[in-house]
Amino acid sequence: MPPRAYWKGYLKLSLVSCPIALYPATTSVEKIRFHMINTETGNRLKQQMIDSETGDVVEGDQKGRGYELSKGKSVAIDKDELDAIQVESTHTIDIDSFVPATEIDKRYLDNPYYLTPSGKEGADAFAVIRDAMKDKDRVALARIVLSNREHIIAIEPLGKGLLGTTLRYPYELRDEDDYFDNIKSPRISKDMIELASHILDSKASHFDPSKFKDEYENALKAMVKRKAAGKPMKAPERAEKRDNVVSLMDALRGSLKGKAPAKRRTRSRSSHPAKKAARSTARHRKAG
């Protein structure tokens, strides 16, 4: 039994439309969540909204939205004013265009949703739109309003249903040049590139999310279970930190062979006097 629909409305392609339901495709229910508690009583803590200037507690009927024009100066926006600017796509996903999936920059992908027909009367139209998209191998771009915000949504066939992924707007993306411009371009030998390519080939695989393991989440669950049972806590053993310098070429060769490269030994200052004494003794013997 699927959860309650997050959004209900219509999917529209030109003059063809069908009622649909939209469900979040992801969940965080299984993740460990902590609450703020009183460590003396174990009771959960409640948060209160406090007026930043007067320090008074603000009750629910006094809370509202506001946009800060400048520091300390905000303009209040009420619900009726927000409702007045709602766009047409509030209850309809109107497909604007179809684009090749390969043209969608992955940085724009935001949140995934499942789209299903809502009611028997829309099943035929839903199937027509879905199967037509399969034949063309294209992704539909449309608009949808979620949580009072209009989003661009990319829609594509997924099994017997549709997958809709909201997209970010260009102003939400940071320019990569701000981060990549200062990356230096060192001269790398062809041998190094070939060795790295061989390492990539040796680790070639297929995308299988069932192999993804959230080690930190598993450790959290084990810790909570152990502590709830009153068992002593054990500090995990930390891996030894390697601070010896290893050449890049040695590291590449060692990676290909499946073993750690030999560490470069650095001369110890304390060994210098002993070596000098040994050389001095040898000279005395030759002279004698």
DOVOMAR-358654 format. One record per atom (N, C-alpha, C): x, y, z. Coordinates in steps of 0.1 Angstrom, whole numbers, plus 5000, padded with zeros to 4 digits. Layout:
<pts>
XYZ...
</pts>
This chain:
<pts>
500949885000500050005000500950125000500850204989501750334989501250434999502150525003501750635012500850725005500350825013499350915008500151004998499451044987500051124976500451254982501651294977502251424981501551544973501151504961500551604952499551534943498451594940497451544930497051654921496951614908496551714898496351644885496751714874496651664861497951674853498251564845499351574836498751604822499251704815498651754803499651754792499351694780500151694768499251744757499351874754498451934744497051924748496151854741494751844745494451724753495551634755495351514762495751534777494851504786495251514800494651394808495351374820494851264828495151304843494251254852494551284866495751194871496651254879497751174884498051204899498751124905499251144918500751134918501351214927502851224928503251184942504251104942504851054955506351074956506851114967508351114968508950984966510050984958510650854955511750814965512050914974513050884984512450894998513150845008512650855022513850855031513750915043514750915053514250855066513250775065512550715077513550625084514350545076515250455082516550515089516750645086517950705092517850725107518850715114518950745128518750895130517850935139517651075142517751095157518351205161518551235175517551355178517151355191516351455196517151535207516851655209517351735220516651695233517351655243516751615256517351675268516651675279517151715292518051595297519351615298520151505302519851455317519251545325518951505339517651425340516651455331515351385332515151295321515851315309515651225298514451275289513751385293512651435286513051515274512251505263512551585251512351735254513151815247512951965248512152015237511352125240510552195231511252325227511152365214511652495210510552595209510952715212510052835212510552935203509653015196509953125188510053245197511253315196511453435205511653555196511053665200511253795194512753835196513453855185514853885186515154015193514254105194514454235201513954245215512654195216512054205230512354085239512653975232512953855240511653785244510453835240509153775243508953645235508253545241507853425233506653465224506753425211505753455201504853335199503553355201502553255199502353225185501653115182501453065169500653165160499653235166498853325158499553455155500753475161501453595159502653575148502853445144503853415135503453445121504353495113504053525099505353525090505253545077506353555068506753695066508053715064508553845061509853835053510053935044511353945036512154055042513454035045514354135050514854225039514454345040514854445030516254495033516554515046517854555051517954505065519054515071519254465085518254535094517454455100516454505110515154565104515054555090513854605084513254505075512054455078511454355070510054395065509654335054508254365049507454235051506254245057505454135060504654085048504653955045503853905034502853805040501553825038500553725043500153625033499453525037499053415029498153455017497253545019496353595008497253654997498253725000499153784990499853684982500353574989501053464982500053394973498853364978497853294970497453374957497553504958497153594947498153574935499353534937500353524927500653384922499753284927499853144923499753134908500553054902500553044887499652924883499452914870498452824865498852674868500152654869500552514871500352454885499552524893499252484907498752344907497852314898497152184898497352104885498152154876498352094863499852094860500351974855501651964850501551964835501752084829501652104815502952084808503051974800504351944793504652054782505852124784506252224774506952174762507952074765508752024755509351894758510051834748510751704750512151724746513151674755514551694752515251554753516351534746517151414749517751414763517651294769518051284783519551324785520351294775521751324776522151474776521151554773521351694773521151764787520551684796520251744809521551734818522051844822523251854831522851804844523651704849523251634862523251734874523951844873523951934884522551994886521751994876520352054877519351954884519751824885518851724891518651754906517351754910517051784924516451664931515051664932514351564939513551474930513551344932512851244924511451214929510451194920509151164924508551054915507650974920506950874912505550934908505250924895503950974890503150854886501850844891500950734888499650794884498850714876497550754873496650754885495750854886494950864898493450834894493050714897491650674893491750604879490650524877490650444865490450524852489750644853489450714841490650774834491750794841492950854835493950754831493750614833494750514830495150514815494150524806494350514792495250634787494850754791495650874787497050864793497150824805498450804812499350714804498850594800499550494792499950544779499150624772499450684759500650774760500650864770501750964772503050884775502950794784504150714788504750634777503950564769504450484759504950564747504350674745504850764734506250814737506450844750507750894755508850774753508450654756509350544755509750524740508850544731509250524717510250634712510050754717510950864713512250874721512350804732513450814741513850954745512751034749512951174752512451194767512851304772512451344786511551464785510451464791509451574791509851684801509851814797510051924806508751994808508352014821507052074824507252154837506152214842506252304854505252244864505652254876504752204887504952294899503952324907504052394919504052304931505052304939505252224951505552314963504852304974505152394985505152544981504152584973504052724969505152774960505952684955507052724946506952654933507152724922507052664909508452604906508352474901509652404897509452354883510652344876510752274864510852124868510152034861510151894864510451814851511451724852511751644840511051504842510251464832509451344834509951244823510151114828510551014819509850874823509750784814509050654817509950574827509350504836510050414846509050304849509350184842508450074844507050104839506050074848504650104844504250244847505150324853504850454857505750564851505850674857506650784853507550834864508750874861509650934871509751074868509451154878509551304877510651354886511551434880512751484888512651634887512551704899512551854898513951894895514052004888515352064883515552194890516852224893517252354898517252454887517052584892517152694882518552734881518952794870520352844868520852924879520053004885520553094896520953014909520552884909520852804921522152734919522752734908524052674905525152764906526252724913527452804913528252784901528952884897529852874885531052794888531252694880532452604882533752674880533752784872535052854870535552914883534652954892535153004905535952914913535752784910536452674918537652614910537452604896538352534888539452614882539252744881540252834874541652824880541752804893543052804900543752674901543052574895543652434895544852434885545952394889547152404881547152284871547852294860547852194850549352144849549752054858551051994857551251904845552551894842552851804831552951664836552051574831551951434835552551344824553351254828553951164817552851064812553051024800552150934793552150794801553250754807553250634814552350634826552350754833551450764845549950754840549550814829548250814825547850664821548750594814548550454810548350364823549150384833549050314845547650334852547350464853546050504859544850434851544950434837543950374829543850224832544950154834544950014837544249994851544450084860543850074873542250084872541850184863540450204861539850074855540550014845540049894839539949784849540849774858540849664868539649674877539149794879538049824888536749844881536649804868535449824860534349744866533149804866531949734872530749784866529549754873528249804868527649874880526749974877526050044888525149954895525349924908524549834916524349904930523349984932523150054945522949954957522549824954522349734965523649704972524849744966526149724973526549844981525749954980526050074988525850045003526750065011526650045026526950175033525950225041526150345049526850305062528150305062528950255073528650335086528550465084528350555096526950525102525950515093524550485098524550355105525250255100525250115106525950125120527050205121527750225133526850295144526050395139525150465148524150365154523550285145522550185150523150095160524350045157524949945166525250015179525650145179525950215191524750235200523650275193522350295201521850165207521950055199521449925203522249885215523549905214524449855225524249935238524050065236523950155248522550135254521550105246520150075252520149945260521049855256521149725263522049735275522649855277523449865289524849805288525249775276526549715273527649825273528849785277529949895276530249935262530650055260530950115247532350085244532650045232534050025227534450125217535550195219536050285210536650215198536250255185536750185174538250205172538850105166540350115164540550195151541350295152541650385141542750335133542650345120543750305111544950385113546150325112547350395114547550505103547850625106548050725096549350715090549350715077550650705069551050845065552250885070552751015066554051005058554450885054555650875046555350915032556350985026556151025012556350915002555350894993555450794983555350864969556150824960556150894947554850854940554350944931553150914924553250794915554450774908554650664900554650534908555350534919555350414928553950374933553150484936551750454940550950394929551150444917550350394905550750244903552050214903552450084901552049984912552050034924551649954936550149924935549350024931547950014930547549904919548349904908548049814897548349664902549449654910549849524915548949474927548249574933547349534944548049534957549249604958549949614971550449754973550649784986551049924989552549944984552850064979554150084975555150104986556350074984557350084994557550234999557750255012557850395017559250445014559350565011560650625010561250655023562450605025563150635038563850765038563650835049564350965050565550945060566651005057567850995065567551055079567950985089567751045102569051125106568751235112569851325116570851255126570251175135571051105145572051005139571750965126572650865120573950925114573851055112574951125105576351115113576351135126577651125133578150985133577350885133577850745133578450715119577850765108578350745095579650815093579750945098580951015097582050955105581750895117582750825125583250705118582350635111582750505104583750545092583350655085584250695074585650735079585650805090586850855096587750735100587150635106587950515110588550445098587750435087588250375075589450445069589350575070590550655064591750635073591550625086592750605095593450465092592550365089593050235086593950235073593350305063594150315050595450385052595350495060596650565062597650485070597150405079598150315087598650205078
</pts>
